[in-house]
Amino acid sequence: MITLYGVYRSRASRPIWLLAEIGAPFTHVPVIQAYRLPDAKAKDAPLNTASPEFLAVTPMGQIPAMTDGDLILTESFAITLHLARTMGGDLGPKTHAETALMEQWALFGASAIEVPALEITYAVADGGLKTPEGQSIIALAAEKLRRPLARLQAHLSTTSHMVGDRFTVADINLAECMRYGQSHPTLLAEFPAVKAWLEACQSRPAFKKMWEGRLAEPA
Ligand SMILES: N[C@@H](CCC(=O)N[C@@H](CS)C(=O)NCC(=O)O)C(=O)O
């Protein structure tokens, strides 16, 4: 049985979305980020990334983490790739080449997209669209994204999905990185194939189920 640690409002959204696609049962332990609590060490604090019980699962103290029998995995993309490979059917790779491509796109998402996209999310959430400082952080982050987005635009102009002409874990991993950049008011319009692909990914029932769970959590 799979146990997944991490609230929806975290990168745990990635394996949660994947598990909803698979329809696999799992135990969800909603560990929350310690920094979101007034006193993470208080006796009555909910289970959080600084709780000794959670640090016993992963000394890194970050979510998501997952156990599958004796296997303990951290890193959201390692978790999604493992689940897709072992129980994901068509969501996982069918050949060694597909395995390599799914790994490539996960690494691309983590190294080229996630950080600048998050910079946009945080700056917009801080009201950055209304201040010159915020606008310049957002413009700089958008500029960092234009090159990888041009790469994605070229790819998605020739195929409907990231790998194998079907929806796979590669789409989930990249769509979840791209989601952070969606709060930029105009960037995605520059890359229409990426925009259409992202909207198609997010129209899937499993994404909506994950999103409902996320919205049900306190911000
Ligand atoms: N590269 C890791 C990043 C994990 C990470 O930064 N998790 C955040 C939540 S999304 C976290 O646990 N923050 C709380 C903390 O660092 O104490 C992954 O993709 O799983």
The ligand as an SDF file (V2000), in Angstrom:
LIG
                    3D

 20 19  0  0  0  0  0  0  0  0999 V2000
   12.6370   19.0420   -5.0340 N   0  0  0  0  0  0  0  0  0  0  0  0
   11.6910   18.6960   -4.0130 C   0  0  0  0  0  0  0  0  0  0  0  0
   11.2390   19.9710   -3.3270 C   0  0  0  0  0  0  0  0  0  0  0  0
   10.4350   19.6770   -2.0620 C   0  0  0  0  0  0  0  0  0  0  0  0
    9.9960   20.9590   -1.3810 C   0  0  0  0  0  0  0  0  0  0  0  0
   10.6120   22.0430   -1.5060 O   0  0  0  0  0  0  0  0  0  0  0  0
    8.8820   20.8420   -0.6460 N   0  0  0  0  0  0  0  0  0  0  0  0
    8.3440   21.9870    0.0640 C   0  0  0  0  0  0  0  0  0  0  0  0
    6.8290   22.0690   -0.1730 C   0  0  0  0  0  0  0  0  0  0  0  0
    6.4150   22.1420   -1.8680 S   0  0  0  0  0  0  0  0  0  0  0  0
    8.5460   21.7900    1.5470 C   0  0  0  0  0  0  0  0  0  0  0  0
    8.5020   20.6900    2.0620 O   0  0  0  0  0  0  0  0  0  0  0  0
    8.7330   22.8980    2.2840 N   0  0  0  0  0  0  0  0  0  0  0  0
    8.7910   22.8730    3.7150 C   0  0  0  0  0  0  0  0  0  0  0  0
   10.1780   22.8410    4.2570 C   0  0  0  0  0  0  0  0  0  0  0  0
   11.1470   22.9280    3.4690 O   0  0  0  0  0  0  0  0  0  0  0  0
   10.2790   22.7840    5.4700 O   0  0  0  0  0  0  0  0  0  0  0  0
   10.5120   17.9330   -4.6520 C   0  0  0  0  0  0  0  0  0  0  0  0
   10.2230   18.1720   -5.8480 O   0  0  0  0  0  0  0  0  0  0  0  0
    9.8880   17.1010   -3.9850 O   0  0  0  0  0  0  0  0  0  0  0  0
  1  2  1  0
  2  3  1  0
  2 18  1  0
  3  4  1  0
  4  5  1  0
  5  6  2  0
  5  7  1  0
  7  8  1  0
  8  9  1  0
  8 11  1  0
  9 10  1  0
 11 12  2  0
 11 13  1  0
 13 14  1  0
 14 15  1  0
 15 16  2  0
 15 17  1  0
 18 19  2  0
 18 20  1  0
M  END
$$$$
